[in-house]
Amino acid sequence: MVSCLIRLAKSGGEAVSRVKSLLEKENKLKETALHEAVRIGKVEMVELLMKEDQDLAGFPRTGGTSPMYLAILLGNRVIVKKLYKMSDYGTSLSYSGPNGQNALHAAATRGRVFTKKLLKWNKALSAQKDETGSTPLHFAAAKSPNSSYSTQFHDDVHEWRKSNSTIARQMCKKLLSLLGRDGWPKVCLKLLEANPAALYEPDHRGSYPIHIATSVGATRKVLLFLNRHPGSAGLRDARGRTFLHIAVEKMAVGILYHATRDKSLEWILNMRDKDGNTAMHLAVQGGRLRVFCRLLGNLKVGLDLPNAKGETCLDLSRYKVPPGLYYSQNSEACIRRALAMVRARSGTSREDHFEEKYERNHRLKPEEKNRESDSMKDATQTLSIGSVLIATVTFGATFALPGGYKADDRPNGGSPTLAGTYAFDAFMMANTLAFICSSMATVGFMFSGTPMVNRRSRKFHLRSSVYFMEASVTSLTAAFALGVYLVLAPVAYKTAIAICAISPFALLWKNVDYWKRWIRFAGPLLARNGPCWTLQEFVRQFVWSILLELWPLVIIFCWAAFANTGTHF
């Protein structure tokens, strides 16, 4: 159809000018017929149009999306080559794109093959900025590592075709190396080699390529920038932030890992932004525990530096812990405890002024008080279900004892068959403690969910009820294991032992959050306070945790030992 229209245009006088005028006619988007040919991917049509008018690749003349930009955006390598060759090797070729971009901006988002070709054809494109002040390096830096695989795969396939070795062997090799690999650093490397100054060019928001790469968690690109140009580590954006500040805010743990281990970067660890905050200040403010631990483990990170308001990291951690109800294993509470353990110091603010500001920050408005009251009510309703279920189960287990009862015609008829054994006495005490603790928790939940009780008393009852409920779970777990042992031990001793060994996993899981936090703090505390102090503190925490969480087991087995008649276990 296109060839027919061209032949019709050629018939009659002034055929050349008529064809040229027809092909170069633009629509409202400043696009010609060549744009449509590129868009639908018809290589023959592109070749036909370019043969008739090689200047077509230079449209639009006054900015907009050029055919080359569109071909790169669509990832069509064949058309890209055709456009370059048939426009007299770029002589009459336009590289323009929308919003002030050029074709290299698009190539930077499509992989290293396009980037390499465009830099070879027109190296000056690497210095051009779009309407937001972004260079092609900004675009390459902004690509997330997770978005690299499809484009990287196509680039590798393109290279395999040039290889003389077996394609299958090459494909396996490439696929294996591709998994877990971010290919975009190679694009950034090509752009850096073409224009190193682009690394020091901010966009209109004041962000440099190293900031952009950090914000998307592109660790390898950040390391590339730092290795090639170490001075880029100190670049600040419009808010005075270095890449380390942004890594903290975006939870880029991989970048922080390298930044805190590289001694050549120690000079930026305590750099402050416009608000006077260091990276550690931001980690404390955001309650980012993993980031905080990574920074705390580096002795060069200052803990007592004040920000513009005169607040140190310890002050900020105290502000972050709310008064009243809060989970003790929340990141904010753990950060505050850790700073106290490493003897971090407060700022120069008077304590009474600090308390006033703390009360001001946490003073609840009427609507917030209602919201907190509703939260306590919801928590009470949820938790009370568990406590009532435990009380019901333990009450039933008291009168449906393992082993049954003796016959009425026998001595002590109607009494439990297994009474007097160590395991039975332990079972009964475990069941009793589970019932009592769950009942106390249920009563406490009733008070904590009642609006007529003042807020402070409701919080007290909620806290104590949660603790008693945890104790009831501990007792119920012991009762289950002992009950199973009583029934199975005479006939399946190994199975009974196995069940008793597995049952404590419920108690371990209950405290997994607590120990996960302490294990995370082990490295930083070891670096700050030394091995002796850290070991003593961990032993103290372990003993305290055992006494606080497992006191029902102490009572259960001590009572069984005291009450045991010595018949058998």
C-alpha positions as CSV (number, residue, x, y, z in Angstrom):
1,M,0.0,0.0,0.0
2,V,2.8,2.4,0.9
3,S,4.7,1.7,-2.3
4,C,1.5,2.3,-4.3
5,L,0.9,5.6,-2.7
6,I,4.5,6.6,-3.4
7,R,4.1,5.6,-7.1
8,L,0.9,7.7,-7.4
9,A,2.7,10.7,-5.9
10,K,5.5,10.3,-8.4
11,S,3.1,10.4,-11.4
12,G,2.9,13.8,-12.9
13,G,5.1,16.8,-12.6
14,E,7.4,17.7,-9.7
15,A,7.4,14.1,-8.6
16,V,10.3,14.4,-6.2
17,S,9.0,17.4,-4.3
18,R,5.6,16.0,-4.2
19,V,6.8,12.7,-2.6
20,K,9.0,14.5,-0.2
21,S,6.2,16.8,0.9
22,L,3.9,13.8,1.3
23,L,6.4,11.8,3.4
24,E,7.4,14.7,5.6
25,K,3.9,15.8,6.4
26,E,3.4,15.8,10.2
27,N,0.3,15.1,12.3
28,K,-0.7,16.9,15.5
29,L,2.0,15.0,17.5
30,K,4.7,16.1,15.0
31,E,5.1,12.6,13.7
32,T,5.5,11.4,10.1
33,A,4.7,8.2,8.4
34,L,8.2,7.0,9.4
35,H,7.1,7.1,13.0
36,E,4.2,4.8,12.3
37,A,6.4,2.4,10.5
38,V,8.8,2.3,13.4
39,R,6.0,1.9,15.9
40,I,4.5,-1.2,14.1
41,G,8.0,-2.6,13.6
42,K,8.0,-3.0,9.8
43,V,11.6,-3.0,8.8
44,E,10.8,-3.1,5.0
45,M,8.5,-0.1,5.3
46,V,11.1,1.8,7.2
47,E,13.7,1.0,4.5
48,L,11.2,2.0,1.7
49,L,10.5,5.4,3.3
50,M,14.1,6.1,4.0
51,K,15.1,5.3,0.4
52,E,12.6,7.9,-0.8
53,D,13.6,10.5,1.7
54,Q,16.6,10.1,4.1
55,D,15.7,13.4,5.8
56,L,12.7,11.7,7.4
57,A,14.9,10.5,10.2
58,G,15.5,14.1,11.1
59,F,11.9,14.8,12.1
60,P,10.6,16.5,14.1
61,R,12.7,19.6,13.5
62,T,11.8,21.5,16.6
63,G,11.8,18.9,19.3
64,G,9.6,15.9,20.1
65,T,9.9,12.2,19.7
66,S,12.2,11.3,16.8
67,P,12.0,7.9,15.0
68,M,15.4,6.9,16.5
69,Y,14.1,7.6,20.1
70,L,11.0,5.6,19.3
71,A,12.9,2.7,17.9
72,I,15.2,2.5,20.9
73,L,12.3,2.8,23.3
74,L,10.6,-0.2,21.5
75,G,13.9,-2.1,21.6
76,N,14.1,-2.7,17.9
77,R,17.8,-3.1,17.1
78,V,17.3,-3.7,13.3
79,I,15.4,-0.5,12.8
80,V,17.9,1.5,14.9
81,K,20.7,0.3,12.6
82,K,18.6,1.0,9.5
83,L,17.8,4.6,10.6
84,Y,21.5,5.3,11.3
85,K,22.9,3.9,8.1
86,M,20.2,5.2,5.7
87,S,20.4,8.8,7.2
88,D,23.9,9.0,5.8
89,Y,25.4,7.5,9.0
90,G,23.7,10.0,11.3
91,T,24.3,13.1,9.2
92,S,20.5,13.9,8.9
93,L,19.4,11.9,12.0
94,S,17.5,13.4,14.9
95,Y,18.0,12.0,18.4
96,S,15.4,14.2,20.1
97,G,12.8,12.8,22.5
98,P,9.9,14.1,24.6
99,N,10.3,16.4,27.6
100,G,13.8,17.5,26.4
101,Q,15.2,14.0,26.4
102,N,17.4,12.5,23.7
103,A,17.7,9.0,22.4
104,L,20.5,8.3,24.9
105,H,18.1,8.8,27.7
106,A,15.9,6.1,26.3
107,A,19.0,3.9,25.6
108,A,20.1,4.2,29.2
109,T,16.8,2.5,30.2
110,R,17.1,-0.3,27.5
111,G,20.5,-1.8,28.2
112,R,24.2,-1.6,27.3
113,V,23.9,-2.5,23.6
114,F,21.8,0.6,22.7
115,T,23.9,2.7,25.0
116,K,27.2,1.6,23.5
117,K,25.9,2.2,19.9
118,L,24.6,5.7,20.6
119,L,27.8,6.7,22.4
120,K,29.8,5.5,19.4
121,W,27.6,7.5,17.0
122,N,27.1,10.7,19.1
123,K,29.1,11.0,22.3
124,A,27.8,14.5,22.9
125,L,24.3,13.1,23.8
126,S,25.7,12.1,27.2
127,A,26.0,15.7,28.4
128,Q,22.5,16.8,27.4
129,K,19.8,17.2,30.1
130,D,16.0,16.9,29.9
131,E,13.4,19.3,31.4
132,T,14.1,17.9,34.9
133,G,17.8,18.4,34.6
134,S,18.5,14.7,34.3
135,T,21.3,13.4,32.2
136,P,21.3,9.9,30.7
137,L,23.4,8.9,33.6
138,H,20.6,9.8,36.0
139,F,18.3,7.6,34.0
140,A,20.7,4.6,34.1
141,A,21.2,5.1,37.8
142,A,17.5,5.1,38.4
143,K,17.0,1.6,37.1
144,S,16.3,-0.8,39.9
145,P,18.4,-4.0,40.0
146,N,15.2,-6.0,39.8
147,S,14.2,-4.5,36.5
148,S,17.4,-5.5,34.7
149,Y,16.8,-9.1,33.8
150,S,14.7,-8.9,30.6
151,T,16.8,-6.2,28.9
152,Q,20.0,-7.9,30.0
153,F,18.8,-11.2,28.6
154,H,18.1,-9.7,25.2
155,D,21.5,-8.0,25.2
156,D,23.2,-11.4,25.9
157,V,21.2,-13.1,23.2
158,H,22.4,-10.5,20.8
159,E,26.0,-11.2,21.8
160,W,25.6,-15.0,21.5
161,R,24.7,-14.6,17.8
162,K,28.2,-13.3,17.2
163,S,29.8,-16.1,19.0
164,N,31.6,-18.9,17.2
165,S,31.0,-21.4,20.0
166,T,28.0,-23.6,20.5
167,I,24.9,-21.5,21.2
168,A,23.5,-24.0,23.8
169,R,26.7,-23.9,25.8
170,Q,26.8,-20.1,25.6
171,M,23.2,-19.8,26.6
172,C,23.7,-22.0,29.7
173,K,26.7,-20.0,30.7
174,K,25.0,-16.7,30.2
175,L,21.8,-17.7,32.0
176,L,23.8,-19.0,35.0
177,S,25.8,-15.8,35.2
178,L,22.7,-13.7,34.7
179,L,20.8,-15.0,37.7
180,G,21.3,-12.7,40.7
181,R,23.3,-10.2,38.6
182,D,22.5,-6.5,38.0
183,G,23.6,-5.6,34.5
184,W,23.0,-1.9,34.7
185,P,26.4,-1.0,36.2
186,K,27.8,-1.7,32.7
187,V,25.4,0.9,31.3
188,C,26.5,3.4,33.9
189,L,30.2,2.5,33.2
190,K,29.8,3.3,29.5
191,L,28.1,6.6,30.3
192,L,30.8,7.5,32.9
193,E,33.6,6.8,30.4
194,A,31.9,9.0,27.8
195,N,31.3,11.9,30.2
196,P,32.7,11.6,33.7
197,A,31.4,15.1,34.5
198,A,27.8,13.8,34.4
199,L,28.4,12.2,37.9
200,Y,28.8,15.7,39.3
201,E,25.7,17.2,37.5
202,P,22.6,17.5,39.7
203,D,19.1,17.5,38.4
204,H,16.6,20.3,39.2
205,R,15.9,18.7,42.6
206,G,19.6,18.7,43.5
207,S,20.0,15.0,43.3
208,Y,23.2,13.5,41.7
209,P,23.4,10.1,40.0
210,I,24.8,8.5,43.2
211,H,21.8,9.7,45.2
212,I,19.4,8.3,42.5
213,A,21.2,4.9,42.5
214,T,21.1,4.8,46.3
215,S,17.4,5.6,46.4
216,V,16.6,2.5,44.3
217,G,19.0,0.2,46.2
218,A,21.4,-0.3,43.3
219,T,24.4,-1.3,45.4
220,R,26.7,-2.2,42.4
221,K,26.1,1.1,40.7
222,V,26.9,3.0,43.9
223,L,30.1,1.0,44.3
224,L,31.0,1.7,40.7
225,F,30.6,5.5,41.3
226,L,32.6,5.4,44.5
227,N,35.4,3.3,43.0
228,R,35.7,5.4,39.9
229,H,35.2,8.8,41.6
230,P,35.7,8.6,45.4
231,G,34.9,12.3,45.8
232,S,31.3,11.7,44.8
233,A,30.7,10.2,48.2
234,G,30.5,13.7,49.6
235,L,28.0,15.1,47.1
236,R,24.9,16.6,48.8
237,D,21.5,17.0,47.4
238,A,19.2,20.0,47.9
239,R,18.5,19.0,51.5
240,G,22.2,18.6,52.3
241,R,22.0,14.8,52.3
242,T,24.8,12.5,51.2
243,F,24.2,9.1,49.7
244,L,24.6,7.7,53.2
245,H,21.6,9.7,54.5
246,I,19.5,8.4,51.6
247,A,20.6,4.8,52.2
248,V,19.4,5.1,55.7
249,E,16.0,6.5,54.7
250,K,15.5,4.0,51.9
251,M,16.7,1.0,54.1
252,A,19.5,0.2,51.5
253,V,21.3,-2.2,53.8
254,G,23.6,-3.5,51.2
255,I,24.9,0.0,50.5
256,L,25.3,0.7,54.2
257,Y,27.2,-2.5,54.6
258,H,29.9,-1.4,52.2
259,A,29.9,2.2,53.4
260,T,30.5,1.2,57.0
261,R,33.2,-1.4,56.2
262,D,35.1,0.8,53.7
263,K,37.7,2.8,55.7
264,S,38.1,5.3,52.8
265,L,34.5,6.4,53.5
266,E,34.9,7.1,57.2
267,W,35.0,10.9,56.5
268,I,31.3,10.9,55.5
269,L,29.9,8.8,58.3
270,N,29.1,11.9,60.5
271,M,28.3,14.4,57.8
272,R,25.2,16.4,58.6
273,D,22.3,17.5,56.4
274,K,20.6,20.9,56.5
275,D,18.8,20.0,59.7
276,G,22.1,19.0,61.3
277,N,21.2,15.3,61.2
278,T,23.8,12.6,60.6
279,A,22.9,9.2,59.2
280,M,22.6,7.9,62.7
281,H,20.1,10.6,63.6
282,L,17.9,9.5,60.7
283,A,18.2,5.9,61.6
284,V,17.0,6.6,65.1
285,Q,14.2,9.0,63.9
286,G,12.9,6.4,61.5
287,G,13.1,3.5,63.9
288,R,15.1,1.5,61.4
289,L,16.6,-1.2,63.5
290,R,18.7,-3.0,60.9
291,V,20.2,0.2,59.6
292,F,20.8,1.4,63.2
293,C,22.7,-1.8,64.1
294,R,24.8,-1.5,61.0
295,L,25.9,2.1,61.9
296,L,26.2,1.3,65.6
297,G,28.8,-1.4,64.8
298,N,31.1,1.2,63.3
299,L,33.1,3.0,66.0
300,K,33.7,6.0,63.8
301,V,30.0,6.8,63.9
302,G,29.4,9.4,66.5
303,L,26.5,8.9,68.9
304,D,26.7,12.2,70.8
305,L,26.7,14.7,67.9
306,P,23.8,17.2,68.3
307,N,21.6,18.2,65.3
308,A,20.4,21.7,64.6
309,K,18.0,21.5,67.5
310,G,20.7,20.3,69.9
311,E,19.3,16.8,70.1
312,T,21.6,13.8,70.2
313,C,20.6,10.3,69.1
314,L,19.7,9.3,72.7
315,D,17.3,12.3,72.9
316,L,15.6,11.3,69.6
317,S,15.3,7.8,70.8
318,R,13.5,8.9,74.0
319,Y,11.1,11.0,71.9
320,K,10.3,8.0,69.8
321,V,9.1,5.8,72.7
322,P,5.5,6.7,73.5
323,P,4.3,7.0,77.1
324,G,1.9,4.3,78.2
325,L,1.3,1.2,76.1
326,Y,3.9,0.0,73.7
327,Y,5.4,-3.3,72.7
328,S,8.8,-3.7,74.3
329,Q,10.3,-5.3,71.2
330,N,9.3,-2.4,68.9
331,S,12.3,-1.0,67.0
332,E,12.1,2.3,68.8
333,A,12.2,0.7,72.3
334,C,15.1,-1.5,71.3
335,I,17.1,1.4,69.8
336,R,16.7,3.4,73.0
337,R,17.9,0.4,75.2
338,A,20.9,-0.1,72.9
339,L,22.0,3.5,73.1
340,A,21.7,3.4,76.8
341,M,23.9,0.3,76.9
342,V,26.7,1.9,74.9
343,R,26.5,4.9,77.2
344,A,25.3,7.4,74.6
345,R,24.8,10.8,76.1
346,S,22.0,13.4,75.9
347,G,22.3,16.9,74.6
348,T,22.7,20.1,76.6
349,S,18.9,20.6,77.0
350,R,17.7,20.8,80.6
351,E,15.8,17.8,81.8
352,D,12.7,19.7,82.7
353,H,12.7,21.4,79.2
354,F,13.1,17.9,77.7
355,E,10.2,16.5,79.7
356,E,8.0,19.4,78.7
357,K,8.8,18.9,75.0
358,Y,8.2,15.1,75.4
359,E,4.8,15.7,76.9
360,R,4.0,18.2,74.2
361,N,4.9,15.8,71.5
362,H,2.9,12.9,73.0
363,R,0.0,14.8,74.4
364,L,-3.1,13.1,73.0
365,K,-5.8,15.2,71.4
366,P,-9.4,14.2,72.2
367,E,-9.9,12.3,69.0
368,E,-6.6,10.5,69.5
369,K,-7.6,9.5,73.0
370,N,-10.8,8.0,71.6
371,R,-8.7,6.2,69.0
372,E,-6.3,4.8,71.7
373,S,-9.4,3.7,73.8
374,D,-10.8,1.9,70.8
375,S,-7.4,0.2,70.2
376,M,-7.3,-1.1,73.7
377,K,-10.8,-2.3,73.4
378,D,-10.0,-4.2,70.1
379,A,-6.9,-5.7,71.7
380,T,-8.9,-6.8,74.7
381,Q,-11.5,-8.5,72.5
382,T,-8.9,-10.4,70.5
383,L,-6.7,-11.5,73.4
384,S,-9.6,-12.4,75.7
385,I,-10.7,-15.1,73.2
386,G,-7.4,-16.9,73.8
387,S,-7.5,-16.6,77.5
388,V,-11.1,-17.9,77.7
389,L,-10.2,-20.9,75.4
390,I,-7.2,-21.8,77.7
391,A,-9.4,-21.6,80.8
392,T,-12.0,-23.8,79.1
393,V,-9.5,-26.4,78.0
394,T,-7.8,-26.6,81.4
395,F,-11.0,-26.8,83.3
396,G,-12.1,-29.7,81.2
397,A,-8.8,-31.4,81.5
398,T,-9.0,-31.3,85.3
399,F,-12.0,-33.7,85.3
400,A,-10.9,-35.8,82.2
401,L,-7.6,-36.9,83.6
402,P,-5.2,-39.1,81.6
403,G,-5.3,-42.7,82.6
404,G,-8.9,-42.4,83.9
405,Y,-10.2,-43.3,87.3
406,K,-10.1,-46.4,89.5
407,A,-13.2,-48.6,89.7
408,D,-15.5,-48.0,92.6
409,D,-15.0,-51.6,94.0
410,R,-11.3,-51.1,94.4
411,P,-9.4,-49.2,97.2
412,N,-9.7,-45.5,96.8
413,G,-12.3,-46.0,94.1
414,G,-13.1,-43.1,91.9
415,S,-9.6,-41.6,92.4
416,P,-7.2,-41.0,89.4
417,T,-5.5,-44.2,88.3
418,L,-2.1,-42.5,87.9
419,A,-2.2,-40.4,91.1
420,G,1.0,-40.4,93.1
421,T,3.4,-40.4,90.2
422,Y,5.8,-37.6,89.6
423,A,4.5,-36.9,86.1
424,F,0.9,-36.9,87.3
425,D,1.6,-34.4,90.1
426,A,3.5,-32.2,87.6
427,F,0.5,-32.4,85.1
428,M,-2.0,-31.4,87.8
429,M,0.1,-28.4,88.9
430,A,0.7,-27.3,85.2
431,N,-3.1,-27.6,84.5
432,T,-3.9,-25.7,87.6
433,L,-1.5,-22.8,86.9
434,A,-2.8,-22.6,83.3
435,F,-6.3,-22.3,84.6
436,I,-5.5,-19.7,87.3
437,C,-3.3,-17.6,85.0
438,S,-5.8,-17.6,82.1
439,S,-8.7,-16.8,84.5
440,M,-6.7,-13.8,85.9
441,A,-6.0,-12.7,82.4
442,T,-9.7,-12.9,81.5
443,V,-10.6,-10.8,84.5
444,G,-7.9,-8.3,83.6
445,F,-9.1,-8.1,80.0
446,M,-12.6,-7.4,81.3
447,F,-11.3,-4.3,83.2
448,S,-9.1,-3.2,80.3
449,G,-12.0,-3.2,77.9
450,T,-14.4,-1.3,80.1
451,P,-14.7,2.4,79.2
452,M,-15.8,3.4,82.7
453,V,-12.3,2.5,84.1
454,N,-9.8,5.3,83.7
455,R,-7.2,5.0,81.0
456,R,-4.2,4.4,83.3
457,S,-5.9,1.5,85.0
458,R,-7.0,0.0,81.7
459,K,-3.4,0.1,80.5
460,F,-2.2,-1.6,83.7
461,H,-4.8,-4.3,83.4
462,L,-4.0,-4.9,79.8
463,R,-0.3,-5.2,80.5
464,S,-0.7,-7.6,83.4
465,S,-3.3,-9.7,81.6
466,V,-1.0,-10.2,78.6
467,Y,1.7,-11.3,81.0
468,F,-0.6,-13.8,82.8
469,M,-1.8,-15.1,79.4
470,E,1.8,-15.8,78.4
471,A,2.3,-17.7,81.7
472,S,-0.9,-19.7,81.0
473,V,0.5,-20.7,77.6
474,T,3.7,-21.8,79.2
475,S,1.7,-23.9,81.7
476,L,-0.6,-25.3,79.1
477,T,2.4,-26.4,77.0
478,A,3.8,-28.2,80.0
479,A,0.5,-29.8,80.8
480,F,0.1,-31.1,77.2
481,A,3.6,-32.7,77.2
482,L,3.1,-34.2,80.6
483,G,-0.4,-35.6,79.7
484,V,0.9,-37.2,76.6
485,Y,3.8,-38.7,78.5
486,L,1.5,-40.2,81.1
487,V,-0.6,-41.9,78.5
488,L,2.2,-43.0,76.0
489,A,5.2,-43.8,78.2
490,P,4.1,-47.3,79.2
491,V,3.5,-48.4,75.6
492,A,5.5,-46.0,73.4
493,Y,8.3,-44.5,75.4
494,K,10.3,-43.1,72.5
495,T,7.3,-41.4,71.0
496,A,6.4,-39.9,74.4
497,I,9.9,-38.5,74.8
498,A,9.9,-37.1,71.2
499,I,6.6,-35.3,71.9
500,C,8.0,-33.8,75.2
501,A,11.1,-32.7,73.3
502,I,9.0,-31.0,70.5
503,S,6.5,-29.2,72.8
504,P,8.9,-26.5,74.1
505,F,9.2,-25.1,70.5
506,A,5.9,-23.3,71.2
507,L,7.6,-21.4,74.1
508,L,10.7,-20.7,72.0
509,W,8.6,-19.2,69.2
510,K,6.8,-17.0,71.7
511,N,10.2,-15.4,72.5
512,V,11.7,-15.5,69.0
513,D,11.2,-11.7,68.5
514,Y,13.1,-11.0,71.8
515,W,16.1,-13.1,71.0
516,K,16.2,-12.0,67.3
517,R,16.7,-8.5,68.5
518,W,19.4,-9.4,70.9
519,I,21.3,-11.5,68.3
520,R,21.2,-8.5,66.0
521,F,22.7,-6.3,68.8
522,A,25.5,-8.8,69.5
523,G,27.9,-7.4,66.9
524,P,27.5,-3.7,67.7
525,L,27.6,-4.2,71.4
526,L,30.7,-6.4,71.0
527,A,32.4,-3.6,69.0
528,R,31.4,-0.8,71.4
529,N,31.6,-2.4,74.9
530,G,34.0,-5.3,74.4
531,P,33.6,-9.1,74.7
532,C,33.5,-9.3,78.5
533,W,30.7,-6.8,79.0
534,T,28.7,-8.2,76.1
535,L,29.0,-11.8,77.4
536,Q,27.9,-10.8,80.9
537,E,25.0,-8.8,79.5
538,F,23.8,-11.7,77.4
539,V,24.1,-14.1,80.3
540,R,22.1,-11.7,82.5
541,Q,19.4,-11.3,79.8
542,F,19.2,-15.0,79.4
543,V,18.8,-15.7,83.1
544,W,16.3,-12.9,83.5
545,S,14.3,-14.1,80.5
546,I,14.2,-17.7,81.9
547,L,13.0,-16.5,85.2
548,L,10.4,-14.1,83.8
549,E,9.0,-16.5,81.1
550,L,9.5,-19.9,82.6
551,W,8.7,-19.5,86.3
552,P,5.6,-21.7,85.9
553,L,7.9,-24.6,85.0
554,V,10.0,-24.0,88.1
555,I,6.8,-24.2,90.3
556,I,5.5,-27.2,88.4
557,F,8.5,-29.5,88.6
558,C,9.5,-28.4,92.1
559,W,6.1,-29.1,93.4
560,A,6.0,-32.5,91.7
561,A,9.4,-33.3,93.3
562,F,8.0,-32.2,96.7
563,A,4.7,-34.1,96.4
564,N,6.0,-37.2,94.7
565,T,5.4,-40.3,96.8
566,G,8.5,-42.0,95.2
567,T,6.6,-44.8,93.4
568,H,7.9,-44.2,89.9
569,F,8.3,-41.5,87.2
